[in-house]
Amino acid sequence: MDLTLVSRVLRAEIIPLRIPYLLAISDVHPAAIAGADDTADNIRQTNGFNVASTLIRNYAAYREARNNYRTVLDWGGRHSRARNAEADYLALACEVFPTFDIDVTPLTKRLRELTPHGT
């Protein structure tokens, strides 16, 4: 993963102005979660950047929803991958929103509904 441009923008424009930021790692194959976690840790340790704990996994549900002009939120029923995709974005929002004093109580409630066993 080449972070040259991201690093340059963060160091020159974002960090000096003390603008809150959080890097999010996306398009992670579900089988590659452990490697992506290691990558996030490496970015934190090597560059000192703020990196989200939440990883956005790459599910076919995104493509299916997009191809049908819908979002994964609109994907009917308990389509498991669509619900997993929704949970990823809710978890990321729960990390980001408190920075801006946005109450995440409704989001955490929905997240618990989607991930009753913490998965």
VEXDRENPA-242575 format. One record per residue (C-alpha): residue number from 1; chain; y, z, x. Coordinates in steps of 0.25 Angstrom, whole numbers. Layout:
BEGIN
nr; kette; py; pz; px
NUM; A; Y; Z; X
...
# end
This chain:
BEGIN
nr; kette; py; pz; px
1; A; 0; 0; 0
2; A; 13; -4; 6
3; A; 24; 5; 3
4; A; 35; -1; 12
5; A; 44; -5; 1
6; A; 42; 7; -7
7; A; 44; 16; 5
8; A; 57; 9; 9
9; A; 63; 10; -5
10; A; 59; 25; -6
11; A; 65; 28; 7
12; A; 78; 20; 7
13; A; 81; 21; -8
14; A; 74; 31; -16
15; A; 72; 43; -7
16; A; 86; 44; -1
17; A; 92; 44; -15
18; A; 82; 55; -20
19; A; 77; 47; -31
20; A; 64; 52; -37
21; A; 52; 43; -35
22; A; 37; 43; -36
23; A; 28; 32; -30
24; A; 17; 29; -40
25; A; 4; 22; -35
26; A; -1; 12; -45
27; A; -11; 1; -47
28; A; -22; 11; -42
29; A; -36; 6; -44
30; A; -43; 18; -51
31; A; -54; 18; -41
32; A; -43; 19; -30
33; A; -36; 32; -34
34; A; -41; 40; -22
35; A; -35; 30; -13
36; A; -22; 29; -21
37; A; -21; 44; -20
38; A; -22; 44; -5
39; A; -12; 33; -4
40; A; -2; 41; -13
41; A; -4; 53; -3
42; A; -2; 44; 9
43; A; 11; 39; 3
44; A; 16; 53; 0
45; A; 12; 58; 14
46; A; 16; 46; 22
47; A; 29; 43; 16
48; A; 32; 56; 8
49; A; 34; 48; -5
50; A; 33; 54; -19
51; A; 20; 47; -24
52; A; 14; 50; -38
53; A; 1; 57; -39
54; A; -2; 48; -51
55; A; -8; 35; -48
56; A; -7; 23; -57
57; A; -21; 17; -58
58; A; -23; 2; -60
59; A; -31; 0; -74
60; A; -35; -12; -81
61; A; -28; -6; -93
62; A; -14; -9; -87
63; A; -18; -24; -87
64; A; -25; -24; -100
65; A; -13; -18; -107
66; A; -3; -27; -100
67; A; -11; -39; -103
68; A; -10; -35; -118
69; A; 5; -32; -117
70; A; 3; -17; -118
71; A; 3; -4; -110
72; A; -8; 5; -107
73; A; -2; 15; -116
74; A; -4; 5; -127
75; A; -19; 2; -124
76; A; -26; 7; -136
77; A; -36; 18; -137
78; A; -41; 26; -125
79; A; -43; 14; -116
80; A; -46; 23; -104
81; A; -39; 15; -93
82; A; -27; 13; -102
83; A; -27; 29; -104
84; A; -29; 31; -89
85; A; -17; 21; -86
86; A; -9; 29; -95
87; A; -12; 42; -89
88; A; -8; 36; -75
89; A; 6; 33; -80
90; A; 7; 46; -87
91; A; 3; 54; -75
92; A; 13; 46; -67
93; A; 24; 49; -77
94; A; 21; 63; -77
95; A; 23; 63; -62
96; A; 36; 55; -63
97; A; 44; 60; -75
98; A; 46; 75; -71
99; A; 54; 70; -59
100; A; 64; 65; -70
101; A; 62; 78; -79
102; A; 55; 70; -89
103; A; 45; 79; -97
104; A; 31; 74; -95
105; A; 24; 83; -105
106; A; 21; 72; -115
107; A; 15; 64; -104
108; A; 6; 75; -98
109; A; 1; 77; -112
110; A; -3; 63; -113
111; A; -9; 62; -99
112; A; -18; 74; -102
113; A; -23; 67; -115
114; A; -26; 55; -106
115; A; -32; 63; -95
116; A; -39; 75; -101
117; A; -47; 77; -89
118; A; -36; 75; -79
119; A; -41; 61; -75
# end
